[in-house]
Amino acid sequence: MASPPFSLTLSLPPEVAAALSAAASQRGWTPESLAADCIAQSLEVATRHRVALERIDKVDAALLELAKAVSAVEEASTPIELSEFCRYRHGG
């Protein structure tokens, strides 16, 4: 199901509005369509940026857990069989 159109009122400083109008008219576009494209592209970049930050946070958390696990292995008073500790076991 398609979402209903979203309405947005945009107020630009006069110099930005003039630049937008000039850029649009050079290509035969409307300032509104160019502004909508700019917003869509910025949204795509912002979404990708947030996803990248979420992934970095997940990697950081996993690295912290790995560091804790390595520290636990190093501090163990009795030897730990690493083949049982590792997720990916060596087949040989």
N, C-alpha and C positions, 0 to 999 in steps of 0.2 A: 504494500500500500504506500503510495507516494505521500510525502509530507506536504502539508499546505505551505504555500509560499511564505517566506519570512520577510517582513517589512522592516527596513532600517532607515533612519534618517541620519544623514551624515553632514556634519558641519566642518568645513575646511577653512583654514586661513586663506585669505585672498591670494597669496602667492602660490599656494599649493593648488588651489582651485584653478588658477590661471595656467599652471603647468599641466594639470590634468586635462583641461580643455584643449590646450595647444597640442599635447601628445595625441589625444584622441582625434582631433580634427586633421592632423597630418596623415592619418591612416584611414580616415573616413568612418571612424567609430564614434559612438556617442560617449560622452564623459561618464554616463551612468554604467555603460557596459564595461568600460575600461576599469572603473572603480570596482565593479563587481568581480572582474577577473583578478584584480589586485588582492581583494579580500579573500577570494577562493585560494589563490596561490599562497598567501600568508597563512591561511588556515591549514593548508597541506604541510607547510614547513613547520608550523607550530605543533601540529599533531605528530609529525615524525620526530621532532625534537623531544617532545614529552615521552614518546615511546622509547627513544634512545636513552633518556635519563632513567626511565623505569628499568630498562634492561641493565644499565650500569649499576643501579641500586641492587638488583638481583645478583649480579656478578659479585659486587662488593660483599653482600651478605654471605654468598657461597664461599668466597675467599676467607671471610672471617671464620665461618664454620670449619673450613679446612685447616686454618691456622690453629683453632682450638683443638681439633682432632690431632694434629701433629704434635701439639704441645702435650696433650694427654698421653700420646704414645711415648714421647720422650721422658715424661715424668713417671711413667709406670714403674713400680718397684719390681714387678716380674715381667719377663719378656712377653711380648705380644706377638702372636703368629700373624704376620702381616697379610698372609694369603687369605685369612679369615676376615681381616679388617678392610681389605680393598673391595671396592664395588666390582671392578673388572679383574677377574682372577686369571692368572697366567695358566694356560692349558698344558704347559710342559712340566 
